[in-house]
Amino acid sequence: PASTPEEREFKRPASMVLDLGGIPEIPEGTDETTWREIRYEETGGVGYLYFPFYNGAMSTDQCKRLQTAYLDACARDTRVIVLMGGGDFWSNGMHLGAIEGADSPAEESWRNINAIDDLGHAILTTESHLTVAAMRGNAGAGGVFLALAADRVIATPHVVLNPHYKNMGNLYGSEYWTYLLPRRVGEAGVARVMGRRLPIGAREAAQMGLIDEYLDGAKISEYAQSLANAGDFPARLAAKRKLRSEDEAAKPLAEYRKDELERMHLNFFGFDPSYHIARYNFMRKTPASRTPLFIAKHRRMGQG
C-alpha cells in the first residue's frame, strides 16, 4: 500500500475518470426502470424528492440538477414538499472528491458553494408550499444548513449531525447558516454548535431546537400528510410568507450570502492554505499527527 499522501489515490466521481465518449446520456426521469440519482414521488398532496448522492456529497452539477428538480416539484399542484435525501446520508455539503480532482480546486470550490447556495435560496424563498427536510440519514457541514432552509426539519432517531465547518481547515461555511442557525438556537446556541465541533444526535438536536422533531422513519409520510391536510394550511402558508418578508426587510438574504462568501473566498483563494491542506489530507485519509484540541481537552486545559 502507498505510504505517503502523494502516493495515495482518492475517490472521484466515475464520470470524471472514465472515458464516456459515445455513451448516450439518459435524461433525468425518462427511464423508470433504472436507478436514478434524483427521483420524485407524489401522493395525497405531498411531493417527495429523493437525492441519495454517494456519501452525501453534492457536486456543482448535482446541486444544479437537484435545484431544477426542486423547482419542478414546486410547480406541481401539491401543498407540501418533503426533501428526503438518501437513506445513508441526507447531505454532507460540497463534493470534496470532485473538488480535489478538478483542474483548479479553488475555482471548483467556488462553483460548488455557489451552486449549493442557489439551491438553499430556492428552498428558503418558496412561497407556494410548506417544505420539510426529512433526514433519514446523517448530515454534516453545509448539508445540515441546507436542511435548515426548509420550514420544518425532522430526523429519524439514529441520525447524527455534524453542523460545523472548522475541521476542514477553518472553513467559514455558507448555505445561509448565519441566518438559519441563530433563528433556531439563538446566539449562545450558535457558539455552542459551531465552536464545540462535536457530533449531535437527533434527540439532542431536537432539545436544543436545531431540528423540530425526531420520529420513526415510517412516520415521515404521516407527518407530511398531516401538514398538507391541516385545516389551517392557508394560514400557515400566509404566516410563512409574512415572516420571510419581515426577515428580508430586516436584512436581505443577499447580504447574508455576500458576507459568508467573502469569508469563503478567502478560504479558497487567500494566503492561508489550511482548507486546501485539510481537504487534500481528508481525501487521502492521511492520519492526523495528533488528537485535535477540541477533543483532547486535557491538553487544552494545560495551555496558557
N, C-alpha and C positions, 0 to 999 in steps of 0.2 A: 504493500500500500504506500501511497505517497506520504512523505514525511514532512513536507513543508507546504505552507499555504499556496505558494506559487505553483506547486505540482498538482494540487488537488483540483479536480473538476467541480462544477457546481450545476445544480439543476436549472435548466432553462425551458421555456415552452417549446414543445416539439416543433411548432411552426417556425421557430427561429433557427432550428438546427437542421431539419430535414429539407431536402430539395423537393418541393411540392410542384415543380413546374409540370404543367399538363394535367394535373389532377383537378377536376372541376370542384368548385365550392358549392355546397348545398346551402341555399339561403335559409336563414333562421326561420324555423317554424313551418317549413314546407314539407317536411318528411316526418310524419308522426310515428314511423316505425323505428327510428334510430334515436340514440341518446342525444339529448340536446343540452347545451350548456346553460341556456336560459329558456325557461318554459312558463307558460301562463295557463292557469285553470280558473274556472269561474263557476260559482254555484250560489243560488239564493241571494243575489245582490252583492256578493263578495268576490273580488278577484284576488287570486293567489299567484304571486310572482316568485318563482324559484330561480336561484342562481348559485348552484353548487360548484363554485370555482375551486380548482385544486388548491388545497391548503388555505383556502380563504383569500388567496392573493388576487388582487384586481388590477390588471394591466390597463394601460390607456385605452386600448381597443375594447376591452371587456367593459370598462366603465361607460364608454360611448354607446355600446350596444345595449347595455342594461338601461341606460337613460332613455334610449329610443323605445325599448320595450315598456318601460315605466310610463312614458308619455302616451303610448298606445293604450295601456291599461286605463289611464286617466280619461281617455276618450270613450270608454265603454259606459254603458248605462248601468252602472253599479253604484253602491254607496260607500263601500269600504275596500281599500286595497291593503293586502297583507304581504309584507316583504318577508319571504320565507328563508332566503339564503340557502345554505346547504345543511345537510344533516350532521356533518362533522364540524364544519365551521360556518358561521354566519358571514363574517368578513374579517380579514386581518389588514385591510387597507392596501397600500401600494404594493405592487408586484416587484419585490426586490430582485427576483431572478431575471425578469425582463429588463429591469434597470441595469443590473450588473452585466448583462450580456449585450447591452446597447453599445453602439459606437461611442456615444457620449453619455455616460451615466448621469451626469449633471443635467443635461438637456432632457433626457428621458424622465428623470425625477420630476422636473418642472412640468412636463407634459402630463405626467401621471397624476400629480397632485391637483392640477387644474381640472383634469377630467373627473376626478372624484368630487371636487368642489362643485363642478357643474351638476353632477348627479345629486349631491346634497341640496343644492339650491332648488332643483326641480321638486324635490320632496318637500322641502320647507315651504315653498310657495304654492303648494297645491291647494286650491280653493274648492274644488269640485267634490272631494272625497275626504273621509277620515282615513288616516293611514296608521298602520300597525306594523312595527318591526317585531317579528316573532323569531326569537333566537333559539333555535333547536340545537345549535352547535356553538362552540366557543367563538369569542370575538376579541380582537386586540387592536391596539393603536387606533388608526383612523377608522377602522371598521366599527368600533364602539360608537364613535361620534357620528358616523353615518347613520347608525341605528337611532341615535337620539334625535335625528332630524324628523322622525315620524311623530305623530301625535301621541301614540301610545307605544310603550316598549314593554314587551313581556319576554320571559325566558323560561325554559324548562329547568327543573331543579338542579340538574347536573352541570349546567353551563358555568364556565369560568370566564371572567372578563379581565383583560389587561388594558385598561384605558389610560395609557400613557405612552410617551414617545422617547423619553430621555435616554433609555437604554440603547437606542440606536444613535449613538454619537451626539447626544444632547439635541436631537431633532426637536424643533419647536412644535411642529404639527399645524394642521389647518382643519378642513372639514367643518368650519364654523364652530370649533369647540369653545372658543372664548365667548360665544353667545349661548351655546346649548348647555354647557356644563353648569355655569353659575345659576341658571334659572331652575335647575333641578336640585342641586346640592348646596347652593349658597357659596359665598366666597371662602368660608372656612372649609367647606367640603372640597372645593377646588384644590386648595393647598394639600389637603389630605390625599386626594386621588392622584394628583399629578406629582406630588413630592414623594409619596411613600413608595411608589413604583412596585407594588406587590399585587398578585392576583386577587380578584374579588369574586367570591361565589355569588350565585343568584340570590340566595337568601339575604346576604349582607347588602348586595346591591339594591334590593327592594327596601330594606330597612333604612338605608341612607337616602333613598329617593332617586338613585341613579336609574332604576327601572321602575315601572309601575307595579308589576306583579310577576310572581313566578308560579307556574302551573304545569300540570302534566301535558305532554305534547298532544295527547289525544283530545285535549280540551281547547286547542287553539281555534278550531273551526267554530266551536260553540261560542267562544269569546267573541270572535269576529262577527258571527251571526247575530249575537245579542246587540252589538253596536249598530248593525245595519237595520235591525228590526225595532230599535228603540223608538218609542213614540215621540220623544223629544229630539230625534235626529236633526231636523231642520234647525232647531235652536242651538244644538251643539256645533253644527257646522257654521252657523252665524257667529257664535262666540269665538270659534277658532279664527275666523276671518277678522273679527274685531281686534283680537289680541295681536295677531300678526301685523295689522295696520298700526296699532299703537306702538308696538316694538319697532316697526320700521321708521315711524316718526321720531322716536327717541334716538335711534341710531340705526342707519340703514345696514342691511346685510353686506352691502358692497364695502362698507368701511371695515367691518369685522374681517372680511376676506382680504382686503388690502393690507391691513395691519399684520395678519397672520402670514400672508405670502411674502411680505417684506422680510420677515424673520426667516422664512423658509428659503428665500433666495440667497440669503447669507449662508445658510446651511449647505446649499447646493453649489454656490459659486464663490463663496467668500474664502478668506485666507485660512480659516480653521478647517482642516480636512477630517475632523472627527467622524462625521457622518459617513464619509466615503470609506474610511478605515473600518468602522464598525460594520458597515454593510458588506464589505469585502470579506471580513473575518466570519461574519454570520453565514454568508452563503457557502463558505468553505468549511464551516463547522470547526473553526480554529478555537481550541480551548482557551479560556481566559487565563491570564497569568496569575490572577489572584481573585479571591471572592470579593465582589463589589461591596462598598461600604454600606449601601442601604440594606444589605443582608447581614454582613459581618459587623453587627452593632458593637461588639466588644472592642474592635479596633477603632471605631469612630469615637467611642466614649473615652478612649485613651489619648485622643488628639487634643491639642490646644492647651 
